[in-house]
Amino acid sequence: MMLPLQECEQHCFCTKAFSEHLGKNMASSLIAVFFMLGISHVCSSVFRREQQTWFEGVFLSSMCPINVSASTVYGIMFDAGSTGTRIHVYTFVQKMPGAETVQRLLEVAKDSIPRSHWKKTPVVLKATAGLRLLPEQKAQALLFEVEEIFKKSPFLVPDDSVGIMDGSYEGILAWVTVNFLRGQLHGHGQETMGTLDLGGASTQITFLPQFEKTLEQTPRGYLTSFEMFNSTFKLYTHSYLGFGLKAARLATLGALETEGIDGHTFRSACLPRWLEAEWIFGGVKYQYGGNQEGAMGFEPCYSEVLGVVQGKLHQPEEIRRSSFYAFSYYYDRAVDTHLIDYEKGGVLKVEDFERKAREVCDNLENFTSGSPFLCMDLSYITALLKEGFGFADSTLLQLTKKVNNIETGWALGATFHLLQSLGISE
């Protein structure tokens, strides 16, 4: 089934260890030998990240009981950011190794799961940052619409199946995904890597502290104990709402609180001087352009974005000596400016983002194609990493879309957590 501008992935995990893993309440000793054999099929293409959607972040998980037909367990993840929607269909097999958008994606799920399993397959949706930014009444109306679509589907719809995911939970699940795929969750996690996620409306940071000083100096609410695979991880995690890439554009333009002003153009030194354009974000239309007079380029642009993050984020000292995985807009902007390869990703230092920001911003007069926000975005990423989180120029960032051929992000971690919480092995 082909769906325009939409991606469906079905991943097949086949391992005897995972069979035992489910049957023994996910014993941590078995994690090391759980791996992906291959991808069953990939259908259609992907919603481009720049395309607008009406909500940010959808989570749909579905499982069928362990005793159903060949002991197969299915997991469906809808991941819809503020600018794109995709579906992941995971199939776990116990063998040796070997609104309209939602409705359309449900059709993909129906094609991917045997009809005999539909009624026993629960669907759960958790929206992320885009809905957290909306007025509560509007957000709830959108969630109600999705719930009604689910109720008309052939799948099982549990109580409280639709809601808004806490931002820090999103960060935790992304950390679980990356470190599970790296094989680092079977022990005590000494070799785990932190994760950085930069969406359109929010940004998350999550890592496993190694020093007691970090635990002592971290503000309340930034540390959480998370249980998975019979292990408890005391994680540093925080989600900063309003600090995603697109929300930061509005803040830099001075338009974050205005919801657009008819006839007013928001201007910035980060944009080409000749630029006059409009941009729709969160259903609101904004007029924007470059400075008609005055400064333009990296230094004045960096001064603008610095005001968005300086003094507003906690800076754990430990991260200056750590390595992190970075994805979402960190990855996209690095690809856009040829810092990394689209397929392979790459390793960058924080200072590489600043170098590229200077190069792009100081050539705004010659801007002819691509996103007019590129200078602003790169400058913001630089400021967020250095002045926001407090990373050193030399801090290494592993930028990747996939680990062991599975996408990074929170979807797989959410699947594992739901498997555990449903107790489907009972």
Buried (B, 14 or more C-beta within 10 A) or exposed (E): EEBEBBBBBBBBBBBBBBBBBBBEEBBBBBBEBBBBBEEBEEBBBBBEBEEBBBBBBBBBBBBBBBEBEEBBBBBBBBBBBBBBBBBBBBBBBBBEBEEEBBEBBBEBBBEBBBEEBBEBBBBBBBBBBBBBBBEEEEBBEBBEBBBEBBEEBEBBBEEEBBBBBEBBBBBBBBBBBBBBBBBBBBBEBEEBBBBBBBBBBBBBBBBBBBEEEBBEBBEEEBBBEBEBBBBEBEBBBBBBBBBBBBBBBBBBBEBBEEEBEEEEBBBBBBBBBEBEBEBEBBEEEBBBBBBEEEEBBBEBBBBBBBBBBEEEBBBBEBBBEBEBBBBBBBBBBBBBBEBBEEEEBBEBBBBBBBBBBBEBBBEBEEBEEEEBBBBBBBBBBBBBBBBBBBBBBEBBBBBBBBBEEBBBBBBBBBBBBBBBEBEBBE
